[in-house]
């Protein structure tokens, strides 16, 4: 915290500022032991980087390490913005994020993608809280990469089922009202997801009713 440990006056000023920020009084003598202890512990765990971040069982150790580091920084910034968050505490805050940030896969996305999808959505949420430009950019790019891959798979499957070549240019001609970019690499994730949903619906329809293969367009 850039406070010299041998500078008693600066150290005490820093400490009292932390206490006041956490519980609204300048000294622990004025603290309510039943109401304020947990909030004080949370505050000093934050500044000492000792917040206990739960490991997510279905993420890899490396993913959990990245999650833990970003969650601590996001929590510290969120508490600065809204000190009232310290009342329910870090555990309640991070649990709400894990339970409510995109809890379900988008329609058509394979179950095998769930672990990575959930990790990236949680990290994207935390990155915004922490104002972390690296993770904001990385999670956005990762989502777009995945959607491009899934679209390529669906286009190949429709091509196989219909015997006609489906490519990005075909999608642009069918979805002309969206004014899709010239190449798939220029499309943002919102456009990509809409195209993927349409192709996935078409694939499902072709599997159920093969006779429609050369009759019904995907959109």
DOMI-440029 format. One line per field, with one value per residue (C-alpha): x, y, z; residue in one letter; residue number from 1. Coordinates in nm, 4 decimals, padded with zeros to 6 digits, always signed. Layout:
BEGIN
c1	c(X|...)
c2	c(Y|...)
c3	c(Z|...)
r	c(a|...)
k	c(NUM|...)
% end
This chain:
BEGIN
c1	c(+00.0000|+00.3113|+00.3127|+00.6430|+00.5991|+00.8355|+00.6332|+00.3912|+00.1914|+00.1369|+00.0590|-00.1988|-00.3591|-00.3849|-00.5288|-00.7919|-00.8910|-00.9442|-01.1529|-01.3647|-01.4148|-01.5259|-01.7513|-01.7961|-01.5987|-01.2362|-01.1430|-01.2283|-01.3187|-01.6355|-01.7065|-01.9956|-01.8338|-02.1394|-02.2048|-01.8642|-01.6124|-01.6846|-01.6761|-01.3393|-01.1994|-01.3236|-01.1607|-00.8194|-00.8380|-00.8933|-00.5969|-00.3733|-00.4885|-00.6045|-00.9655|-01.0592|-01.1802|-01.3596|-01.2135|-01.4598|-01.4423|-01.4973|-01.2364|-00.8684|-00.6143|-00.4870|-00.8389|-00.9002|-00.5768|-00.6790|-01.0291|-00.8989|-00.6613|-00.9206|-01.1984|-00.9884|-00.9201|-01.2811|-01.4081|-01.1707|-01.2950|-01.6600|-01.6258|-01.4633|-01.7641|-02.0221|-01.9055|-02.2470|-02.1298|-01.9112|-02.2206|-02.3103|-01.9380|-01.7149|-01.8501|-02.2063|-02.0871|-01.8778|-02.1406|-02.4017|-02.1724|-02.0982|-02.4657|-02.6197|-02.3743|-02.5047|-02.6016|-02.7240|-02.5584|-02.7078|-02.9305|-02.7326|-02.3926|-02.2503|-02.2352|-01.8631|-01.8212|-01.9915|-01.6810|-01.4950|-01.8092|-01.8892|-01.5287|-01.5113|-01.8479|-01.7548|-01.4145|-01.5788|-01.8093|-01.5193|-01.3060|-01.5714|-01.5913|-01.2112|-01.1793|-00.9234|-00.8674|-00.6668|-00.9424|-01.2162|-01.0432|-00.9467|-01.2927|-01.4568|-01.2117|-01.2510|-01.6285|-01.5978|-01.3441|-01.5758|-01.8754|-01.6764|-01.5684|-01.9250|-02.0565|-01.7949|-01.9056|-02.2719|-02.2043|-02.0070|-02.2903|-02.5563|-02.3354|-02.3105|-02.6844|-02.7948|-02.5162|-02.4830|-02.1918|-02.2767|-02.0282|-02.0240|-02.1234|-02.4355|-02.5197|-02.4778|-02.7161|-02.9835|-02.9414|-02.9118|-03.1251|-02.8524|-02.5881|-02.3358|-01.9667|-01.7893|-01.5936|-01.6764|-01.3720|-01.5243|-01.8529|-01.9050|-02.0280|-02.3948|-02.4098|-02.2193|-02.4564|-02.7652|-02.6131|-02.5152|-02.8662|-03.0195|-02.7788|-02.8254|-03.2047|-03.1695|-02.9425|-03.1919|-03.4748|-03.2771|-03.1967|-03.5643|-03.6992|-03.4269|-03.6723|-03.6511|-03.2776|-03.3018|-03.6307|-03.6049|-03.3367|-03.1828|-03.3291)
c2	c(+00.0000|+00.2229|+00.2942|+00.2413|-00.0013|+00.2069|+00.5261|+00.4982|+00.8118|+00.7127|+00.3540|+00.4601|+00.7051|+00.4331|+00.1864|+00.4279|+00.5162|+00.1468|+00.1019|+00.4066|+00.3003|-00.0471|+00.0235|+00.4019|+00.4657|+00.5660|+00.3226|-00.0383|+00.0812|+00.2194|-00.0913|-00.3260|-00.6702|-00.8566|-00.6412|-00.5091|-00.7904|-00.9748|-00.6524|-00.5581|-00.9024|-00.8846|-00.5438|-00.6532|-00.9784|-00.7710|-00.5399|-00.8337|-01.0372|-01.3070|-01.3315|-01.6986|-01.7626|-02.0965|-02.3362|-02.4412|-02.8189|-02.8495|-02.5864|-02.6688|-02.5605|-02.2918|-02.1613|-02.1483|-01.9551|-01.6946|-01.6797|-01.6316|-01.3510|-01.1570|-01.2138|-01.0533|-00.7438|-00.7193|-00.7474|-00.4752|-00.2330|-00.3216|-00.2508|+00.0839|+00.1719|+00.0371|-00.0245|-00.1758|-00.4918|-00.5703|-00.6503|-00.9734|-01.0199|-01.1644|-01.5204|-01.4100|-01.1800|-01.4367|-01.7097|-01.4871|-01.4347|-01.8053|-01.8971|-01.6268|-01.5282|-01.7142|-02.0309|-02.2016|-02.2709|-02.0933|-02.3192|-02.5501|-02.5045|-02.8512|-02.9635|-03.0243|-02.6459|-02.5693|-02.5564|-02.3133|-02.1113|-02.0648|-01.9761|-01.7089|-01.5562|-01.5369|-01.3905|-01.1362|-01.0275|-00.9970|-00.8151|-00.5460|-00.5140|-00.4904|-00.2705|-00.5200|-00.4405|-00.7604|-00.9977|-00.7849|-00.8166|-01.1810|-01.3049|-01.1105|-01.2550|-01.6068|-01.5928|-01.4757|-01.7504|-02.0162|-01.8852|-01.8785|-02.2375|-02.3508|-02.1666|-02.3335|-02.6712|-02.6000|-02.4721|-02.7893|-03.0033|-02.8217|-02.8562|-03.2314|-03.2760|-03.0696|-03.1378|-02.7603|-02.5477|-02.3301|-02.0550|-01.7093|-01.5429|-01.7603|-01.6510|-01.2876|-01.3291|-01.4959|-01.2606|-00.9486|-00.7338|-00.7618|-00.6119|-00.8723|-00.7878|-00.9161|-01.1798|-01.3870|-01.2466|-00.8986|-01.0048|-00.9279|-01.1863|-01.0730|-01.1270|-01.4531|-01.5910|-01.5092|-01.6768|-01.9803|-02.0156|-02.0011|-02.2597|-02.4868|-02.4716|-02.5594|-02.8565|-02.9923|-02.9560|-03.1358|-03.4247|-03.4672|-03.4145|-03.4930|-03.4327|-03.0586|-03.0519|-02.8680|-02.6873|-02.4829|-02.2129|-02.1916|-01.8516)
c3	c(+00.0000|-00.0298|+00.3433|+00.5218|+00.8114|+01.0290|+00.9725|+01.2635|+01.1841|+00.8195|+00.9144|+01.1747|+00.9335|+00.6709|+00.9230|+01.0524|+00.6976|+00.6229|+00.9384|+00.8626|+00.5021|+00.6130|+00.9115|+00.9347|+01.2563|+01.3061|+01.5813|+01.6605|+02.0105|+01.8542|+01.6475|+01.7121|+01.7638|+01.6347|+01.3306|+01.2227|+01.2755|+00.9503|+00.7491|+00.8978|+00.8240|+00.4671|+00.4198|+00.5458|+00.3544|+00.0409|+00.0971|+00.1925|-00.1103|+00.1313|+00.0105|-00.0103|-00.3635|-00.4093|-00.6646|-00.9327|-00.9576|-01.3317|-01.4256|-01.4716|-01.2059|-01.4443|-01.5037|-01.1285|-01.0759|-01.3335|-01.1878|-00.8324|-00.9251|-01.1256|-00.8700|-00.5935|-00.8001|-00.9162|-00.5586|-00.4366|-00.7023|-00.6453|-00.2731|-00.3500|-00.5644|-00.3195|+00.0413|+00.1202|-00.0587|+00.2422|+00.4492|+00.2610|+00.1960|-00.0737|-00.0563|-00.1315|-00.4101|-00.5940|-00.5477|-00.7107|-01.0087|-01.0489|-01.0195|-01.2335|-01.5084|-01.8136|-01.6220|-01.9391|-02.2717|-02.5733|-02.7802|-03.0011|-02.8366|-02.7571|-02.3939|-02.4404|-02.4705|-02.1390|-01.9179|-02.1425|-02.2181|-01.8487|-01.7612|-02.0285|-01.9375|-01.5674|-01.6537|-01.8846|-01.6013|-01.3554|-01.6122|-01.6444|-01.2635|-01.2378|-01.5481|-01.6778|-02.0449|-02.1059|-01.9948|-02.1513|-02.4880|-02.4405|-02.3455|-02.6284|-02.8811|-02.7413|-02.7760|-03.1351|-03.2158|-03.0783|-03.2680|-03.5956|-03.5385|-03.4683|-03.7739|-03.9935|-03.8554|-03.9232|-04.2755|-04.3512|-04.2145|-04.4175|-04.7265|-04.6656|-04.6049|-04.9032|-05.1506|-05.1995|-05.0864|-04.7885|-04.7020|-04.5456|-04.8705|-04.8778|-04.5234|-04.6266|-04.9199|-04.7048|-04.4093|-04.6283|-04.3954|-04.1277|-04.3567|-04.2494|-04.3084|-04.6157|-04.4214|-04.1156|-03.9364|-03.9454|-03.7830|-03.4148|-03.1681|-03.1841|-03.5588|-03.5333|-03.2725|-03.4822|-03.7873|-03.5809|-03.4369|-03.7837|-03.9258|-03.6251|-03.6635|-04.0310|-03.9524|-03.6997|-03.9507|-04.2207|-03.9863|-03.9009|-04.2541|-04.5103|-04.7962|-04.7202|-04.7869|-05.1162|-05.0466|-04.7264|-04.6764|-04.3276|-04.2424)
r	c(x|x|x|x|x|x|x|x|x|x|x|x|x|x|x|x|x|x|x|x|x|x|x|x|x|x|x|x|x|x|x|x|x|x|x|x|x|x|x|x|x|x|x|x|x|x|x|x|x|x|x|x|x|x|x|x|x|x|x|x|x|x|x|x|x|x|x|x|x|x|x|x|x|x|x|x|x|x|x|x|x|x|x|x|x|x|x|x|x|x|x|x|x|x|x|x|x|x|x|x|x|x|x|x|x|x|x|x|x|x|x|x|x|x|x|x|x|x|x|x|x|x|x|x|x|x|x|x|x|x|x|x|x|x|x|x|x|x|x|x|x|x|x|x|x|x|x|x|x|x|x|x|x|x|x|x|x|x|x|x|x|x|x|x|x|x|x|x|x|x|x|x|x|x|x|x|x|x|x|x|x|x|x|x|x|x|x|x|x|x|x|x|x|x|x|x|x|x|x|x|x|x|x|x|x|x|x|x|x|x|x|x|x|x|x|x|x|x|x)
k	c(1|2|3|4|5|6|7|8|9|10|11|12|13|14|15|16|17|18|19|20|21|22|23|24|25|26|27|28|29|30|31|32|33|34|35|36|37|38|39|40|41|42|43|44|45|46|47|48|49|50|51|52|53|54|55|56|57|58|59|60|61|62|63|64|65|66|67|68|69|70|71|72|73|74|75|76|77|78|79|80|81|82|83|84|85|86|87|88|89|90|91|92|93|94|95|96|97|98|99|100|101|102|103|104|105|106|107|108|109|110|111|112|113|114|115|116|117|118|119|120|121|122|123|124|125|126|127|128|129|130|131|132|133|134|135|136|137|138|139|140|141|142|143|144|145|146|147|148|149|150|151|152|153|154|155|156|157|158|159|160|161|162|163|164|165|166|167|168|169|170|171|172|173|174|175|176|177|178|179|180|181|182|183|184|185|186|187|188|189|190|191|192|193|194|195|196|197|198|199|200|201|202|203|204|205|206|207|208|209|210|211|212|213|214|215|216|217|218|219)
% end
